Amino acid sequence: MKIKKILNGTLLIGLSIWLGCSFSPPKEMRMVSRMPRINPDYVNVVIPPNIAPLNFKVQEPGLLYRVIIRGPVEPSIQIQSRSPRIQIPFKKWKKFLQGNKGNSYQIEIALKDTSGQWIQFSPIVNQIALDSIDSYLAYRRLGPLYSYWKKMGIYQRSLENFHESPILLNRLTQNNCMNCHHFWKNTSDRWLLHLRRGPGTAMLLMIDNKAYKIDTRTAWNKAPVAYPAWHPSGNLVAFSLNRLLLFFHNVGEPRDVLDRASDLVVYDIPTNTLTTTIQIASPDRMENWPAWSPDGKYLYFSSAPKIETYEDTTQREHPFAYHKIQYDLMRIPYDEKTKTWGKLELVLSASKMGGSINQPRISPDGRFVLFTLSTYSNFPIYLSSADLYLLDLATNQVRKLESNSGFTDTFHAWSSNGKWIVFSSKRMDHVFARPHFAHIDENGMASKAFVLPQKNPEYYNACLETFNVPEFVREPVHISVKQLAKTAYKKAIPVTLDPQWMPGKEKEEKPILNPQPQ
């Protein structure tokens, strides 16, 4: 083991030499009036002052590489490497970021080509924001195939360094499905995730480092809840109930999802009660993707006419005109003290947007609604048309976000200070979803997105897993993997259906398939 560590250390020293103030450029340098190509694309981006080093690979052929990361506040970071893989010294990077907060910095790259000529490229210019990002990111990792998800886990990753650790692995729970992890106010004090099959379909609810197994099925909803949204009080969680059908196309992305029926419910934690109202569980509508306003006075959600509206009897294989299903953005007032609902309000119509509105997430200050717009469906992760849009509730102006790529941008979340967003994007290879970040200024303008940095800049080239549902967390999850797995095997606590809710019909037994968002 010691020999291996020594050899690895020697290899790193041989590849990269960290230089101090003695760094001096070659006497003769040919200037090139373009920026060098680097991967990942850390070019013209805004980054947090507490982010891990943005290591990259220079995608220009050369025998020797020299990199200077320079800001208005010295010292600069200087690197010489025989490898195009540039790994930035951690301590120097941290000091550099703190010293240059709020300023732009540039990356100057020069290389020696095969003829011995030194080439200097135009500098790459980035910006270091004054606004910090939440320290951790939680996400699910799984394979890209719909039928191969037996190996998956919920993980947490420090954004300030490269440390990743599992929150729960499904090899400990009979290789079942686990999903819908969600954190109250971006903290690990209260959070939840869902288990499907395995030791029992249920919700794992964590409160103050204690884990509870809750069965959210009742005589009315025989299928478990999904798509959670914490109320700011921490005492309520809104969920959707869905009947999802996975189907396939012959051309392009083969996978697609049809939601055949959906309603919203609210789980009251102190009373262990599940309740709803006809306004968010209407037999004439499909309600989905709940999200509370930061003051807790409104529940936002997506809503479309019932599935029978789109019935097409001329089609045998797909009897519903799935490509015509588009969701409006709705909201309804709620009074937590009296537990009463107000009147439904249309916030933004699908007809006005020319597409389907899903996954609304309200900024912590309550001003903006960030949502996904796709040509159709409530399940945009399989649609290349999925883009992020921002609605300004103060002006009612809506626009396409500047951080989009044209290759599926969705499953987004806000940082606790409202200055950063994270979302899943397939822009790198059009197959695997990777977490990307963008800065949001006071006017709601977004910076160019950048991918989650990794220690090895070629990490994503070899990673055959998708990163699903990224969620910001201000501190790490402290409850152990062992304790969560142990709770998964306990007998679940059944919820009580609100006796004041008198449903006119029972929900369907369960979804046909359990599609995995990727």
VEXROTOR-844408 format. One record per residue (C-alpha): x, z, y; residue in three letters. Coordinates in steps of 0.5 Angstrom, whole numbers, padded with zeros to 4 digits, always signed. Layout:
XZYALA...
end
This chain:
+0000+0000+0000MET+0006+0002+0005LYS+0009-0005+0003ILE+0003-0009+0005LYS+0002-0005+0011LYS+0009-0007+0013ILE+0009-0014+0011LEU+0002-0015+0015ASN+0005-0012+0021GLY+0011-0016+0021THR+0007-0022+0020LEU+0003-0020+0026LEU+0010-0019+0030ILE+0012-0026+0028GLY+0006-0030+0030LEU+0005-0026+0037SER+0010-0023+0041ILE+0007-0019+0047TRP+0011-0020+0053LEU+0012-0015+0059GLY+0014-0017+0066CYS+0020-0021+0064SER+0015-0027+0062PHE+0018-0033+0066SER+0015-0040+0065PRO+0019-0046+0063PRO+0023-0049+0068LYS+0020-0056+0067GLU+0012-0056+0066MET+0007-0062+0065ARG+0001-0060+0069MET-0006-0063+0066VAL-0012-0063+0070SER-0017-0060+0065ARG-0018-0053+0062MET-0016-0053+0055PRO-0021-0052+0049ARG-0022-0046+0046ILE-0026-0043+0041ASN-0030-0039+0041PRO-0033-0042+0048ASP-0030-0036+0053TYR-0030-0041+0059VAL-0034-0039+0065ASN-0037-0033+0063VAL-0039-0026+0066VAL-0037-0021+0061ILE-0038-0013+0061PRO-0032-0008+0064PRO-0033-0005+0057ASN-0033-0011+0052ILE-0028-0011+0046ALA-0022-0016+0047PRO-0025-0023+0047LEU-0020-0026+0042ASN-0020-0034+0042PHE-0016-0040+0038LYS-0013-0045+0043VAL-0016-0052+0040GLN-0010-0056+0042GLU-0004-0058+0038PRO+0003-0054+0039GLY+0009-0051+0037LEU+0009-0045+0042LEU+0003-0042+0046TYR+0004-0038+0052ARG-0002-0034+0055VAL-0003-0030+0062ILE-0009-0027+0063ILE-0009-0025+0071ARG-0014-0022+0076GLY-0013-0019+0083PRO-0011-0012+0080VAL-0004-0012+0077GLU-0001-0012+0071PRO-0003-0018+0068SER-0003-0019+0060ILE+0002-0024+0058GLN+0002-0027+0051ILE+0007-0031+0047GLN+0005-0034+0040SER+0007-0039+0035ARG+0000-0039+0033SER-0006-0042+0037PRO-0010-0035+0035ARG-0009-0031+0041ILE-0011-0023+0040GLN-0011-0019+0046ILE-0007-0012+0046PRO-0013-0007+0046PHE-0010-0002+0051LYS-0008-0007+0056LYS-0015-0011+0055TRP-0018-0004+0057LYS-0014-0003+0063LYS-0014-0010+0065PHE-0022-0010+0065LEU-0023-0003+0069GLN-0018-0005+0074GLY-0021-0012+0075ASN-0029-0010+0075LYS-0033-0014+0079GLY-0028-0019+0080ASN-0026-0026+0077SER-0020-0027+0073TYR-0017-0033+0070GLN-0013-0035+0063ILE-0007-0039+0064GLU-0005-0043+0058ILE+0001-0047+0057ALA+0004-0050+0050LEU+0010-0053+0048LYS+0008-0060+0044ASP+0012-0063+0038THR+0017-0067+0043SER+0019-0060+0046GLY+0015-0061+0052GLN+0011-0056+0056TRP+0004-0057+0058ILE+0000-0053+0063GLN-0007-0053+0063PHE-0012-0052+0069SER-0014-0044+0068PRO-0020-0042+0065ILE-0024-0037+0070VAL-0029-0032+0068ASN-0032-0026+0071GLN-0032-0018+0070ILE-0039-0015+0072ALA-0039-0008+0075LEU-0045-0007+0070ASP-0043-0004+0063SER-0046-0006+0057ILE-0049-0001+0052ASP-0044+0001+0047SER-0047-0001+0040TYR-0051-0007+0037LEU-0055-0006+0031ALA-0057-0012+0027TYR-0059-0015+0020ARG-0054-0019+0016ARG-0056-0023+0010LEU-0055-0030+0007GLY-0058-0036+0010PRO-0062-0039+0004LEU-0070-0036+0004TYR-0069-0035-0003SER-0063-0031-0003TYR-0063-0025+0001TRP-0062-0020-0005LYS-0055-0018-0001LYS-0057-0015+0006MET-0056-0009+0010GLY-0057-0006+0017ILE-0051-0005+0021TYR-0048-0002+0027GLN-0042-0005+0031ARG-0039-0002+0037SER-0038-0007+0043LEU-0032-0003+0046GLU-0028-0005+0040ASN-0029-0008+0033PHE-0031-0003+0029HIS-0037-0005+0024GLU-0041+0000+0020SER-0047+0000+0015PRO-0053+0004+0017ILE-0057+0002+0010LEU-0055-0003+0005LEU-0060-0006+0000ASN-0055-0005-0006ARG-0057+0002-0005LEU-0065+0001-0005THR-0065-0004-0011GLN-0064-0010-0007ASN-0070-0010-0004ASN-0072-0013+0003CYS-0071-0009+0009MET-0072-0011+0016ASN-0075-0009+0023CYS-0070-0004+0026HIS-0072-0002+0032HIS-0070+0004+0037PHE-0073+0008+0042TRP-0070+0007+0049LYS-0064+0004+0046ASN-0062+0011+0043THR-0061+0013+0036SER-0065+0019+0037ASP-0072+0016+0035ARG-0072+0009+0031TRP-0075+0006+0025LEU-0074+0000+0020LEU-0078-0003+0014HIS-0077-0003+0007LEU-0081-0008+0002ARG-0081-0007-0005ARG-0075-0003-0009GLY-0076+0004-0009PRO-0083+0003-0005GLY-0086-0001+0001THR-0086+0004+0007ALA-0083+0005+0014MET-0077+0010+0015LEU-0078+0014+0021LEU-0072+0017+0024MET-0073+0023+0029ILE-0067+0027+0031ASP-0063+0025+0025ASN-0069+0027+0020LYS-0071+0021+0016ALA-0078+0021+0014TYR-0082+0016+0009LYS-0088+0013+0012ILE-0093+0009+0008ASP-0097+0005+0013THR-0102+0002+0009ARG-0109+0004+0009THR-0116+0002+0006ALA-0117-0003+0012TRP-0110-0006+0012ASN-0107-0006+0005LYS-0101-0009+0007ALA-0096-0005+0011PRO-0094-0006+0019VAL-0089-0010+0022ALA-0086-0012+0029TYR-0085-0005+0032PRO-0085-0004+0039ALA-0084+0004+0041TRP-0088+0007+0047HIS-0084+0010+0052PRO-0087+0017+0051SER-0083+0016+0044GLY-0090+0019+0041ASN-0093+0012+0039LEU-0091+0005+0036VAL-0095-0001+0036ALA-0094-0006+0030PHE-0097-0012+0028SER-0100-0014+0021LEU-0099-0021+0019ASN-0100-0026+0013ARG-0094-0030+0013LEU-0094-0036+0009LEU-0087-0040+0008LEU-0088-0047+0007PHE-0083-0053+0008PHE-0081-0060+0011HIS-0078-0066+0008ASN-0074-0068+0014VAL-0070-0063+0019GLY-0070-0056+0018GLU-0074-0055+0012PRO-0077-0048+0013ARG-0083-0046+0017ASP-0088-0040+0017VAL-0095-0040+0018LEU-0099-0034+0020ASP-0106-0034+0017ARG-0108-0028+0020ALA-0105-0022+0025SER-0108-0016+0029ASP-0104-0010+0032LEU-0105-0003+0031VAL-0102+0003+0034VAL-0098+0009+0030TYR-0099+0016+0033ASP-0093+0020+0031ILE-0095+0027+0032PRO-0102+0026+0029THR-0099+0021+0023ASN-0105+0016+0025THR-0106+0009+0025LEU-0111+0006+0030THR-0113+0000+0034THR-0119-0003+0038THR-0123-0010+0037ILE-0119-0012+0043GLN-0112-0013+0040ILE-0115-0014+0033ALA-0121-0019+0034SER-0123-0023+0028PRO-0123-0029+0033ASP-0116-0028+0035ARG-0109-0028+0032MET-0105-0022+0036GLU-0098-0021+0035ASN-0091-0019+0038TRP-0093-0013+0041PRO-0089-0010+0047ALA-0090-0004+0052TRP-0089-0004+0059SER-0083+0001+0061PRO-0089+0006+0064ASP-0093+0005+0058GLY-0099+0003+0062LYS-0099-0004+0059TYR-0099-0007+0052LEU-0096-0014+0052TYR-0097-0019+0046PHE-0098-0026+0044SER-0105-0029+0042SER-0108-0035+0039ALA-0115-0037+0036PRO-0116-0035+0029LYS-0113-0040+0024ILE-0120-0043+0022GLU-0119-0046+0029THR-0114-0051+0027TYR-0117-0053+0020GLU-0115-0060+0018ASP-0119-0062+0012THR-0116-0069+0011THR-0109-0065+0009GLN-0109-0063+0002ARG-0102-0060+0002GLU-0102-0056+0009HIS-0110-0056+0011PRO-0108-0053+0018PHE-0105-0057+0023ALA-0100-0052+0024TYR-0096-0056+0029HIS-0102-0055+0034LYS-0102-0047+0034ILE-0100-0044+0040GLN-0100-0037+0043TYR-0102-0034+0050ASP-0098-0028+0053LEU-0103-0023+0054MET-0103-0016+0056ARG-0108-0010+0056ILE-0108-0003+0060PRO-0107+0003+0056TYR-0108+0011+0058ASP-0104+0015+0053GLU-0107+0022+0055LYS-0115+0019+0054THR-0112+0014+0049LYS-0117+0009+0052THR-0116+0002+0053TRP-0118-0003+0059GLY-0120-0010+0059LYS-0115-0016+0056LEU-0111-0020+0061GLU-0109-0027+0061LEU-0101-0027+0063VAL-0099-0034+0061LEU-0103-0039+0058SER-0100-0044+0052ALA-0103-0049+0056SER-0099-0048+0062LYS-0093-0047+0059MET-0094-0053+0054GLY-0091-0049+0048GLY-0092-0043+0044SER-0090-0036+0047ILE-0088-0031+0043ASN-0083-0024+0043GLN-0085-0022+0050PRO-0079-0016+0052ARG-0080-0013+0058ILE-0074-0011+0062SER-0073-0003+0063PRO-0075-0004+0071ASP-0081-0007+0069GLY-0080-0013+0073ARG-0079-0019+0068PHE-0082-0021+0061VAL-0077-0025+0057LEU-0080-0029+0052PHE-0079-0035+0047THR-0082-0041+0048LEU-0083-0046+0042SER-0087-0052+0041THR-0091-0049+0036TYR-0092-0043+0031SER-0090-0035+0032ASN-0084-0035+0028PHE-0079-0039+0032PRO-0073-0038+0029ILE-0073-0044+0024TYR-0075-0048+0030LEU-0069-0052+0034SER-0074-0052+0040SER-0074-0045+0041ALA-0071-0043+0048ASP-0071-0037+0052LEU-0076-0036+0058TYR-0076-0031+0064LEU-0083-0029+0067LEU-0082-0025+0074ASP-0088-0021+0074LEU-0087-0019+0082ALA-0088-0027+0084THR-0091-0030+0077ASN-0086-0035+0077GLN-0083-0037+0070VAL-0077-0041+0069ARG-0073-0043+0063LYS-0067-0039+0062LEU-0060-0041+0064GLU-0057-0039+0057SER-0060-0043+0053ASN-0057-0048+0048SER-0062-0053+0045GLY-0061-0050+0038PHE-0065-0044+0037THR-0065-0038+0042ASP-0069-0033+0040THR-0070-0025+0038PHE-0068-0022+0044HIS-0067-0015+0047ALA-0065-0012+0054TRP-0059-0007+0055SER-0062+0000+0057SER-0059-0002+0064ASN-0063-0008+0064GLY-0057-0012+0066LYS-0055-0015+0060TRP-0059-0019+0054ILE-0057-0020+0047VAL-0060-0026+0043PHE-0060-0029+0036SER-0057-0037+0037SER-0055-0042+0032LYS-0051-0046+0038ARG-0045-0045+0034MET-0046-0049+0028ASP-0054-0050+0028HIS-0055-0046+0021VAL-0053-0039+0022PHE-0055-0034+0028ALA-0050-0031+0032ARG-0051-0025+0037PRO-0050-0028+0044HIS-0050-0024+0051PHE-0051-0026+0058ALA-0051-0022+0064HIS-0058-0022+0068ILE-0057-0021+0076ASP-0062-0018+0081GLU-0066-0024+0081ASN-0066-0025+0074GLY-0061-0031+0074MET-0057-0031+0067ALA-0050-0033+0066SER-0047-0037+0061LYS-0048-0034+0054ALA-0042-0031+0050PHE-0042-0030+0042VAL-0040-0023+0040LEU-0033-0022+0040PRO-0029-0021+0033GLN-0022-0019+0032LYS-0020-0025+0028ASN-0022-0031+0033PRO-0024-0035+0027GLU-0028-0030+0024TYR-0035-0034+0025TYR-0032-0041+0021ASN-0031-0037+0015ALA-0037-0032+0015CYS-0043-0035+0011LEU-0048-0029+0013GLU-0053-0030+0019THR-0054-0024+0024PHE-0061-0022+0025ASN-0065-0018+0030VAL-0060-0016+0035PRO-0062-0009+0038GLU-0058-0005+0043PHE-0056+0002+0042VAL-0053+0007+0047ARG-0050+0011+0042GLU-0048+0010+0034PRO-0053+0012+0029VAL-0051+0019+0026HIS-0056+0020+0020ILE-0052+0018+0014SER-0053+0012+0009VAL-0053+0017+0004LYS-0059+0020+0007GLN-0063+0014+0009LEU-0062+0012+0002ALA-0064+0018-0001LYS-0070+0018+0003THR-0072+0011+0001ALA-0073+0014-0006TYR-0078+0020-0004LYS-0085+0020-0004LYS-0088+0017+0002ALA-0093+0020+0007ILE-0099+0016+0008PRO-0102+0015+0014VAL-0109+0017+0016THR-0114+0011+0019LEU-0117+0013+0026ASP-0124+0015+0024PRO-0126+0012+0030GLN-0124+0005+0028TRP-0130+0002+0025MET-0127-0004+0022PRO-0132-0010+0020GLY-0127-0013+0015LYS-0121-0011+0010GLU-0115-0014+0011LYS-0112-0018+0006GLU-0108-0015+0001GLU-0101-0018+0002LYS-0097-0024+0005PRO-0096-0030+0000ILE-0089-0030+0001LEU-0084-0025+0005ASN-0080-0030+0010PRO-0073-0028+0012GLN-0072-0029+0020PRO-0065-0032+0020GLN
end
